[in-house]
Amino acid sequence: MRRAASLFVLLGAAALHAQPPPPPPPPPHDALQTRPLTGTGTIRGRVIADDGDEPLRKARVVIGGPTSIPPGFTDDQGRFAFTKLPAGQYALTARKAGYAAAAFGSRHPGEPPMRIDLAAGGTVDGVDVRMMRGAAISGRLVDEFGEAIENAAVFAERVVRVAGRTSTTSQASTLSDDLGEYRLGGLPSGTYVVIARVARPPMITAAGGTIVFGGPDVARSRTYYPGVVALAAAQRIDVQTGEERSAVDFGVLAARALARLTLSFVDAKGNPTDAISTLSSGDSDAGGVTIGIPSMGTRTSTRVEPGTWMVYATGAAGVGISSVTIGSDDVAMTMALTKGGRISGRVIADGGHLPPGAAVEIEAQPSTVWMQPLLARGSIARTGSDGAFQLKDLLGARQLRVRSAPPGWLTKAILYDGRSLLDASIEFKGGEELSGVQVVLTDRHAELSGIVVDARQTPLQRYSVVVFPEDEQLLRDPRRLARLVRPNQAGQFRIDDLLPGTYCVAAVSDVDSSQWLNADYLARFRPIAIRIAVAESEKKNVVLSLVDTP
């Protein structure tokens, strides 16, 4: 189900954090918690090497589920046990030096974990987490004079696609030593770019009696291997399981090598006004890159890598949006701030009542991928006790959606003046006001469950089920109606939060969870999917055949 899928993705990211020093080895077959729990269930298993089934001792095991549980470490036989667990769904991840972080039932970092369904008082044995030996990328950093750079932050970022654009997700980080050398280990096989960032202390200046933090060169000095400033020009590095890729040496460019963008801000009357701004890359090969300019004032500047950028500015006079193309020359631009648009309304329940005290978050998300990475002031609102909400300072094309709702509640409709705003783009040019918007939530949703079999009708455990609307128009925002789920330890899957409609359903051998919410990525499953229609509150059980991932 959607909530479980979110949990699994978060666990996968959490497993990449730095490992703390291990505590003394735990007793075998005993609980690894450090504080008492109230349940009666147990989950036991092992952490083993994928290449030979060698038990891995002192591997850090993280369990996530309906309650917060401290992590633990395996014993000398690679065993772990979590006891006194309440009933619910769980996911397990493990990390150990020299190995890539791994999740139970997953074959690579882009695949969600297999869920574990634990009944009250039940015991689940045989939960084996298989870990592959980690790859590593190492090299040396030098400055423009060929001298070693110490304490530079170095990142290995896996190349992925987000919202149809090339982007990256951080996989490992470290600092260069006194020789300028670095090593990024524990990497799963994949395609990476290496980034070096040199920290530069902010300048403190006095402007009109006000202390201002920032300065013309306070922007990141960021360089991609092999010594370029843009993601689009970065050299990709492919690594295999256990591979040591050395001599990835490159020079880190000084901030002054980049062109300077100077922004001046004026109000609706053309008078200078204070503002703070953020930039988002508009290049299709550099999605998700943002630059925050920390200084506030009537005029600010920063060094910016070449490319096309969307600039978002906000201040007491309002908000402003503009695009700018940066090359090798400095650029100066004036931005006019104006009063943004406003949306107000109420969240209601379809044929019932929301849980007492339930809060709902409503978001006016930018419709363009350029603006989505920016934190726009007023673009998220939380309902009050009466369900009322208000969004303000809106500019550009926006899409209204529910960011978070009480468990079990889905967005059924968003209505304004007799028309639907679901999946609709609303253009704000300044001063527009939409009042009386109704956001309708429902807890009457359909459930799809079943098993997946091979050609011999044998039930399987290693698969993913992808579900998305048959109507391509409904995939403009795949997050609302598309689902991705892994089976439980018994090979069963369940999706319990589908709105009525006809869906494409496919059981496939592999799905990349970092990319599956791209509409064009989902399109590859359409030819192999079956069509399944579900009605409101219907529960449907199906048997699916496994198909190789296209």
C-alpha positions as CSV (number, residue, x, y, z in Angstrom):
1,M,0.0,0.0,0.0
2,R,1.1,3.6,-0.5
3,R,2.0,4.3,3.1
4,A,4.1,1.1,3.3
5,A,5.8,2.0,0.0
6,S,6.8,5.4,1.4
7,L,8.1,3.7,4.5
8,F,10.3,1.4,2.5
9,V,11.7,4.2,0.4
10,L,12.6,6.2,3.5
11,L,14.2,3.2,5.0
12,G,16.4,2.7,2.0
13,A,17.6,6.3,2.2
14,A,18.1,6.1,6.0
15,A,20.3,3.0,5.5
16,L,22.8,5.2,3.7
17,H,23.7,7.4,6.7
18,A,27.0,7.0,8.3
19,Q,27.4,4.0,10.6
20,P,28.1,4.8,14.2
21,P,30.7,2.8,16.2
22,P,29.2,-0.6,17.0
23,P,28.2,-1.6,20.6
24,P,29.4,-4.8,22.2
25,P,28.2,-7.9,20.2
26,P,24.6,-8.9,21.2
27,P,23.7,-12.2,22.6
28,P,22.6,-14.7,19.9
29,H,18.8,-15.2,19.3
30,D,18.0,-12.4,21.6
31,A,16.2,-9.1,21.1
32,L,18.4,-6.2,19.9
33,Q,16.2,-3.4,21.3
34,T,17.5,-1.2,24.1
35,R,14.1,-0.3,25.5
36,P,11.0,-2.4,26.2
37,L,8.2,-2.8,23.6
38,T,4.6,-3.8,24.1
39,G,4.0,-6.4,21.4
40,T,4.5,-10.2,21.3
41,G,5.7,-10.8,17.8
42,T,9.2,-11.9,16.7
43,I,11.3,-11.4,13.5
44,R,14.5,-13.5,13.1
45,G,17.0,-13.8,10.3
46,R,20.5,-13.4,9.1
47,V,22.7,-11.0,7.2
48,I,24.8,-12.9,4.7
49,A,27.2,-12.1,1.8
50,D,25.5,-12.4,-1.6
51,D,28.6,-14.1,-3.0
52,G,28.9,-17.3,-1.0
53,D,26.4,-17.0,1.8
54,E,29.1,-16.1,4.4
55,P,27.5,-14.8,7.6
56,L,28.3,-11.2,8.3
57,R,29.0,-10.3,11.9
58,K,28.4,-6.8,13.4
59,A,26.2,-5.8,10.5
60,R,23.9,-2.9,11.6
61,V,20.2,-3.9,11.1
62,V,17.5,-1.3,11.0
63,I,13.8,-2.3,11.3
64,G,11.0,0.0,10.5
65,G,7.3,-0.5,11.2
66,P,4.3,0.7,13.2
67,T,6.5,1.8,16.1
68,S,10.0,3.2,16.6
69,I,12.5,0.5,17.3
70,P,16.2,1.0,17.9
71,P,18.6,-0.7,15.4
72,G,20.8,-3.7,16.4
73,F,23.9,-5.6,15.3
74,T,24.3,-9.2,14.2
75,D,26.2,-11.8,16.2
76,D,29.1,-13.9,15.1
77,Q,26.9,-16.1,13.0
78,G,25.2,-13.2,11.3
79,R,22.0,-13.7,13.2
80,F,19.6,-11.0,14.4
81,A,16.3,-11.1,16.3
82,F,13.7,-8.5,17.1
83,T,11.2,-9.5,19.7
84,K,8.2,-8.0,21.6
85,L,7.0,-6.5,18.3
86,P,3.5,-5.3,17.8
87,A,1.5,-6.6,14.8
88,G,2.0,-4.7,11.6
89,Q,4.1,-4.4,8.5
90,Y,7.9,-4.1,8.7
91,A,10.9,-3.6,6.5
92,L,14.5,-4.5,7.2
93,T,17.7,-2.9,6.0
94,A,21.4,-3.6,6.8
95,R,24.7,-1.9,6.5
96,K,28.3,-3.1,7.0
97,A,31.7,-1.6,6.1
98,G,32.9,-2.9,2.8
99,Y,29.4,-3.8,1.6
100,A,26.6,-1.8,-0.2
101,A,23.6,-1.0,2.0
102,A,20.9,-3.7,1.4
103,A,17.2,-4.2,2.2
104,F,15.4,-7.5,2.7
105,G,14.3,-8.9,-0.7
106,S,15.8,-6.1,-2.8
107,R,18.4,-6.6,-5.4
108,H,19.6,-3.1,-5.9
109,P,19.2,0.3,-4.2
110,G,16.5,1.4,-6.6
111,E,14.2,-1.5,-5.6
112,P,11.9,-1.2,-2.6
113,P,12.3,-3.8,0.2
114,M,10.1,-6.8,0.6
115,R,7.6,-6.2,3.3
116,I,7.2,-8.5,6.4
117,D,3.6,-9.0,7.6
118,L,3.7,-9.9,11.3
119,A,0.5,-11.1,13.1
120,A,-0.1,-10.5,16.8
121,G,2.1,-13.0,18.7
122,G,3.5,-14.4,15.5
123,T,7.0,-15.3,14.5
124,V,8.7,-14.8,11.2
125,D,11.9,-16.8,10.7
126,G,14.3,-17.0,7.8
127,V,14.5,-13.3,7.0
128,D,17.8,-13.2,5.1
129,V,19.3,-9.9,4.1
130,R,21.8,-10.5,1.3
131,M,24.6,-7.9,1.0
132,M,26.8,-7.3,-2.1
133,R,30.3,-6.1,-1.7
134,G,30.5,-2.4,-2.2
135,A,32.3,-0.7,-5.0
136,A,34.5,2.4,-4.4
137,I,35.7,5.5,-6.2
138,S,38.8,7.2,-5.1
139,G,41.0,10.0,-6.3
140,R,42.7,13.3,-5.5
141,L,41.5,16.9,-5.6
142,V,43.7,19.9,-6.5
143,D,43.1,23.6,-6.9
144,E,43.9,25.8,-9.9
145,F,47.6,25.9,-8.9
146,G,47.8,22.1,-8.7
147,E,48.0,22.1,-4.9
148,A,46.0,19.6,-2.8
149,I,42.6,20.6,-1.4
150,E,42.0,19.5,2.2
151,N,38.5,19.2,3.8
152,A,36.6,19.4,0.5
153,A,33.2,17.6,0.7
154,V,33.1,14.9,-2.0
155,F,30.0,13.1,-3.1
156,A,29.2,10.1,-5.2
157,E,25.7,10.6,-6.6
158,R,23.8,8.0,-8.6
159,V,22.4,9.2,-11.9
160,V,18.6,8.8,-12.0
161,R,15.7,10.4,-13.9
162,V,13.1,12.6,-12.0
163,A,10.1,14.2,-13.6
164,G,11.5,13.4,-17.0
165,R,14.9,15.0,-16.3
166,T,18.3,13.7,-15.5
167,S,19.1,14.1,-11.8
168,T,21.1,12.6,-9.1
169,T,20.6,11.0,-5.7
170,S,23.4,11.0,-3.0
171,Q,24.9,7.6,-2.3
172,A,28.1,8.3,-0.3
173,S,30.1,11.3,0.9
174,T,33.4,12.0,2.5
175,L,36.1,14.7,3.1
176,S,39.4,15.0,1.3
177,D,42.4,14.5,3.6
178,D,45.6,16.6,3.9
179,L,46.9,15.2,0.6
180,G,43.7,16.1,-1.2
181,E,42.8,12.4,-1.5
182,Y,39.3,10.9,-1.0
183,R,37.6,7.6,-1.1
184,L,33.9,6.9,-1.5
185,G,33.1,3.3,-0.5
186,G,30.1,1.1,0.0
187,L,28.6,1.9,-3.4
188,P,26.2,-0.5,-5.1
189,S,26.8,-1.1,-8.8
190,G,25.5,1.7,-11.0
191,T,26.3,4.9,-12.8
192,Y,27.6,7.8,-10.8
193,V,29.0,11.3,-11.0
194,V,31.5,12.6,-8.5
195,I,31.1,16.2,-7.0
196,A,33.5,18.2,-5.0
197,R,32.4,21.2,-3.0
198,V,34.7,23.6,-1.2
199,A,33.2,25.3,1.8
200,R,33.7,29.1,1.8
201,P,32.9,31.2,4.9
202,P,30.2,33.8,4.4
203,M,31.1,37.4,4.2
204,I,29.5,39.8,6.7
205,T,28.9,43.3,5.6
206,A,26.9,46.3,6.8
207,A,24.3,47.7,4.5
208,G,22.4,50.7,5.6
209,G,23.0,49.9,9.3
210,T,21.8,46.3,8.8
211,I,24.2,43.3,9.2
212,V,24.0,41.2,6.0
213,F,25.3,37.7,5.7
214,G,26.5,36.7,2.3
215,G,28.5,38.3,-0.5
216,P,29.2,38.0,-4.2
217,D,31.2,34.8,-4.0
218,V,29.3,33.0,-1.2
219,A,27.8,30.5,-3.6
220,R,29.0,26.9,-3.6
221,S,32.3,26.2,-5.4
222,R,31.1,22.9,-6.9
223,T,32.9,20.9,-9.5
224,Y,32.0,17.7,-11.2
225,Y,34.6,15.1,-12.4
226,P,36.6,15.6,-14.6
227,G,36.7,19.3,-13.7
228,V,33.5,20.8,-15.1
229,V,30.8,23.0,-13.4
230,A,27.6,21.6,-14.9
231,L,26.0,18.2,-14.4
232,A,25.3,18.0,-18.1
233,A,29.0,18.0,-18.8
234,A,30.0,15.6,-16.0
235,Q,31.6,12.3,-16.9
236,R,29.6,9.3,-15.8
237,I,31.4,6.6,-13.9
238,D,30.1,3.0,-14.1
239,V,31.1,0.7,-11.3
240,Q,30.3,-3.0,-10.7
241,T,29.9,-4.9,-7.5
242,G,33.1,-4.8,-5.5
243,E,35.0,-2.8,-8.1
244,E,37.7,-0.3,-6.9
245,R,37.8,2.7,-9.3
246,S,40.9,4.7,-8.5
247,A,42.7,7.7,-10.0
248,V,39.5,9.7,-10.4
249,D,41.5,12.9,-10.0
250,F,40.3,16.4,-11.0
251,G,40.8,20.0,-10.3
252,V,38.2,22.0,-8.3
253,L,37.4,25.3,-10.0
254,A,37.4,28.4,-8.0
255,A,34.1,30.2,-7.6
256,R,35.5,33.2,-9.5
257,A,35.8,31.0,-12.6
258,L,32.0,31.2,-12.8
259,A,29.9,34.0,-14.2
260,R,28.3,36.3,-11.6
261,L,24.6,36.8,-11.5
262,T,23.5,40.1,-9.9
263,L,19.8,40.5,-9.0
264,S,18.1,43.8,-8.1
265,F,14.6,43.9,-6.6
266,V,11.9,46.5,-7.0
267,D,8.3,46.7,-5.9
268,A,5.2,47.3,-8.1
269,K,6.0,51.0,-8.2
270,G,9.6,50.5,-9.2
271,N,11.1,51.3,-5.8
272,P,14.0,49.2,-4.5
273,T,12.8,46.5,-2.0
274,D,14.4,43.8,0.0
275,A,14.1,40.2,-1.2
276,I,15.7,36.8,-0.8
277,S,16.0,34.4,-3.8
278,T,16.5,30.9,-4.9
279,L,17.6,29.5,-8.3
280,S,16.5,26.2,-9.9
281,S,18.2,24.7,-13.0
282,G,16.0,24.6,-16.1
283,D,18.3,22.3,-18.1
284,S,16.9,18.8,-18.9
285,D,20.2,17.2,-18.0
286,A,20.5,18.9,-14.6
287,G,17.2,18.4,-12.9
288,G,16.9,19.2,-9.2
289,V,19.9,21.5,-9.0
290,T,19.1,24.5,-6.8
291,I,21.1,27.4,-5.5
292,G,19.9,29.4,-2.5
293,I,21.3,32.9,-2.1
294,P,21.5,33.5,1.7
295,S,21.7,37.3,1.7
296,M,18.7,39.5,1.7
297,G,18.7,43.0,0.3
298,T,17.7,45.2,-2.5
299,R,20.6,43.9,-4.5
300,T,22.5,40.6,-4.3
301,S,24.8,38.5,-6.4
302,T,26.3,35.0,-6.6
303,R,28.4,32.9,-8.9
304,V,26.3,30.6,-11.1
305,E,27.3,27.7,-13.4
306,P,26.4,28.0,-17.1
307,G,22.8,27.1,-18.1
308,T,19.2,28.2,-17.9
309,W,17.9,29.0,-14.5
310,M,14.5,29.9,-13.0
311,V,14.8,32.5,-10.3
312,Y,12.2,32.8,-7.5
313,A,12.3,35.8,-5.2
314,T,10.3,36.7,-2.2
315,G,10.1,39.7,0.2
316,A,7.8,42.1,1.9
317,A,6.6,43.5,-1.5
318,G,5.5,40.1,-2.7
319,V,7.0,37.5,-5.0
320,G,8.7,37.3,-8.4
321,I,9.6,34.6,-11.0
322,S,11.9,35.0,-13.9
323,S,14.3,33.0,-16.1
324,V,17.8,33.8,-17.0
325,T,20.5,32.1,-19.2
326,I,24.1,32.2,-17.8
327,G,27.1,31.8,-20.0
328,S,30.7,32.9,-19.5
329,D,29.8,36.6,-19.0
330,D,28.4,38.3,-15.9
331,V,24.6,39.0,-15.9
332,A,22.6,41.7,-14.1
333,M,18.9,41.5,-13.9
334,T,16.1,43.5,-12.2
335,M,13.1,41.5,-10.8
336,A,9.8,43.2,-10.0
337,L,7.9,41.7,-7.0
338,T,4.2,41.7,-7.0
339,K,1.3,40.5,-4.9
340,G,0.8,36.8,-5.5
341,G,-2.4,34.9,-6.0
342,R,-4.4,33.3,-3.2
343,I,-6.4,30.1,-2.8
344,S,-8.7,29.5,0.2
345,G,-11.2,26.8,0.9
346,R,-12.2,23.9,3.1
347,V,-11.4,20.1,3.3
348,I,-14.5,17.9,3.7
349,A,-15.2,14.2,4.0
350,D,-17.2,12.3,1.4
351,G,-20.3,11.0,3.2
352,G,-18.7,11.0,6.7
353,H,-16.4,12.8,9.0
354,L,-12.6,13.0,9.2
355,P,-11.1,11.7,12.5
356,P,-11.3,14.2,15.3
357,G,-8.3,16.6,15.3
358,A,-7.2,15.4,11.9
359,A,-5.0,17.8,10.0
360,V,-4.6,17.9,6.2
361,E,-1.8,19.6,4.3
362,I,-2.7,21.2,1.0
363,E,-0.1,22.1,-1.6
364,A,-0.1,24.4,-4.6
365,Q,2.8,22.6,-6.4
366,P,4.4,24.3,-9.3
367,S,3.3,22.6,-12.6
368,T,6.7,23.1,-14.3
369,V,9.6,21.0,-13.4
370,W,11.8,24.1,-13.2
371,M,10.0,25.4,-10.2
372,Q,9.3,22.1,-8.3
373,P,12.6,22.0,-6.4
374,L,12.1,25.6,-5.1
375,L,10.6,26.1,-1.6
376,A,8.0,28.7,-2.5
377,R,6.6,30.8,0.4
378,G,2.9,30.1,1.1
379,S,2.7,27.0,-1.2
380,I,1.8,24.6,1.6
381,A,-1.0,25.1,4.1
382,R,-2.3,23.1,7.0
383,T,-6.0,23.0,7.8
384,G,-7.4,24.3,11.0
385,S,-9.9,22.6,13.3
386,D,-12.7,23.5,10.9
387,G,-10.9,22.2,7.9
388,A,-10.2,25.6,6.4
389,F,-7.0,26.4,4.6
390,Q,-5.4,29.3,2.8
391,L,-2.5,29.4,0.3
392,K,-0.9,32.7,-0.7
393,D,1.9,34.4,-2.6
394,L,1.4,32.2,-5.6
395,L,2.9,32.9,-9.0
396,G,3.2,30.8,-12.1
397,A,1.4,27.6,-13.1
398,R,0.3,25.7,-10.0
399,Q,-1.4,22.4,-9.3
400,L,-3.5,22.0,-6.2
401,R,-3.2,18.6,-4.4
402,V,-3.3,17.0,-1.0
403,R,0.2,16.7,0.4
404,S,-0.7,14.6,3.4
405,A,-4.0,13.3,4.8
406,P,-5.1,11.1,7.8
407,P,-4.2,7.4,7.3
408,G,-6.8,5.7,5.0
409,W,-8.1,8.9,3.4
410,L,-7.6,9.7,-0.3
411,T,-8.3,12.7,-2.5
412,K,-11.6,12.1,-4.3
413,A,-12.2,15.6,-5.8
414,I,-11.0,19.2,-5.7
415,L,-13.8,21.6,-6.8
416,Y,-14.0,25.3,-7.6
417,D,-17.0,27.1,-9.0
418,G,-18.5,23.9,-10.3
419,R,-15.4,22.6,-12.1
420,S,-12.7,20.0,-11.2
421,L,-9.2,21.2,-10.3
422,L,-7.8,17.7,-10.0
423,D,-4.7,17.4,-12.3
424,A,-5.6,20.9,-13.6
425,S,-3.0,23.7,-13.9
426,I,-3.9,27.1,-12.5
427,E,-2.0,30.1,-13.9
428,F,-1.2,32.9,-11.4
429,K,0.0,36.2,-12.8
430,G,-0.5,38.2,-9.6
431,G,-3.4,39.2,-7.4
432,E,-5.8,36.4,-8.5
433,E,-8.0,35.0,-5.7
434,L,-9.8,31.6,-5.7
435,S,-12.1,31.3,-2.7
436,G,-14.6,28.5,-1.7
437,V,-12.4,25.7,-3.0
438,Q,-13.6,22.3,-1.8
439,V,-11.1,19.4,-1.2
440,V,-13.1,16.2,-0.9
441,L,-11.5,13.2,0.9
442,T,-12.8,9.7,1.0
443,D,-12.1,6.6,3.0
444,R,-14.1,4.4,0.6
445,H,-11.4,3.0,-1.6
446,A,-10.8,-0.3,-3.4
447,E,-8.3,-3.1,-2.5
448,L,-6.4,-5.2,-5.0
449,S,-4.5,-8.3,-3.6
450,G,-3.2,-11.6,-4.8
451,I,-0.1,-13.6,-5.7
452,V,2.2,-13.8,-8.6
453,V,3.1,-17.1,-10.3
454,D,5.6,-18.3,-13.0
455,A,4.9,-20.3,-16.1
456,R,4.4,-23.5,-14.0
457,Q,1.9,-21.7,-11.8
458,T,4.4,-21.8,-8.9
459,P,3.9,-18.8,-6.4
460,L,6.9,-16.4,-6.4
461,Q,8.4,-14.0,-3.9
462,R,10.8,-11.9,-6.0
463,Y,8.7,-9.5,-7.9
464,S,7.2,-6.0,-8.0
465,V,3.6,-5.1,-8.9
466,V,3.1,-1.8,-10.7
467,V,-0.4,-0.3,-10.9
468,F,-1.3,2.9,-12.9
469,P,-4.4,4.3,-14.5
470,E,-5.4,3.1,-18.0
471,D,-6.3,6.6,-19.0
472,E,-3.0,8.3,-19.9
473,Q,-4.5,11.7,-19.1
474,L,-4.5,10.7,-15.4
475,L,-0.8,10.2,-15.4
476,R,0.1,13.9,-15.5
477,D,0.7,13.5,-11.8
478,P,1.5,9.7,-11.3
479,R,1.9,10.2,-7.5
480,R,-1.9,10.5,-7.1
481,L,-3.0,7.2,-8.7
482,A,0.0,5.0,-9.5
483,R,1.2,2.4,-7.0
484,L,4.3,0.2,-6.6
485,V,4.3,-2.6,-4.1
486,R,6.5,-5.6,-3.2
487,P,5.2,-8.8,-1.8
488,N,5.4,-10.0,1.8
489,Q,7.5,-12.9,3.1
490,A,4.8,-15.3,1.9
491,G,4.8,-13.9,-1.7
492,Q,1.4,-12.1,-1.3
493,F,0.8,-8.5,-2.3
494,R,-1.9,-6.0,-1.3
495,I,-2.8,-2.5,-2.4
496,D,-5.6,-1.1,-0.3
497,D,-5.8,2.6,-1.4
498,L,-7.1,2.6,-5.0
499,L,-9.8,5.0,-6.1
500,P,-12.5,3.5,-8.4
501,G,-11.4,3.1,-12.0
502,T,-9.6,0.9,-14.6
503,Y,-6.0,0.2,-14.0
504,C,-3.0,-1.3,-15.8
505,V,-1.5,-4.0,-13.6
506,A,1.8,-5.7,-14.2
507,A,3.9,-8.1,-12.1
508,V,7.6,-7.5,-13.2
509,S,11.0,-8.8,-12.2
510,D,12.5,-5.4,-11.5
511,V,11.4,-1.8,-11.0
512,D,13.6,1.2,-10.2
513,S,11.8,3.1,-7.4
514,S,13.7,6.2,-8.1
515,Q,12.2,6.5,-11.5
516,W,8.9,4.7,-11.6
517,L,6.8,7.8,-10.9
518,N,7.9,9.2,-14.3
519,A,5.0,8.8,-16.8
520,D,7.3,7.8,-19.6
521,Y,8.9,5.1,-17.4
522,L,5.5,3.7,-16.6
523,A,4.6,3.6,-20.3
524,R,7.1,0.7,-20.8
525,F,4.8,-1.5,-18.7
526,R,1.6,-0.7,-20.6
527,P,2.0,-3.4,-23.4
528,I,2.6,-6.2,-20.9
529,A,0.0,-5.1,-18.3
530,I,-3.5,-6.5,-17.8
531,R,-6.6,-4.3,-17.3
532,I,-8.4,-4.5,-14.0
533,A,-11.5,-2.4,-13.1
534,V,-12.3,-1.8,-9.4
535,A,-15.4,-0.2,-7.9
536,E,-15.7,1.9,-4.7
537,S,-15.0,-0.2,-1.6
538,E,-14.5,-3.4,-3.8
539,K,-12.0,-6.0,-2.8
540,K,-10.5,-8.0,-5.7
541,N,-8.1,-10.9,-5.6
542,V,-6.1,-11.8,-8.6
543,V,-3.4,-14.2,-9.8
544,L,-0.7,-12.5,-12.0
545,S,2.0,-14.0,-14.2
546,L,5.5,-12.7,-13.8
547,V,6.8,-10.8,-16.9
548,D,10.4,-9.8,-17.4
549,T,11.0,-6.1,-16.9
550,P,11.0,-4.3,-20.3
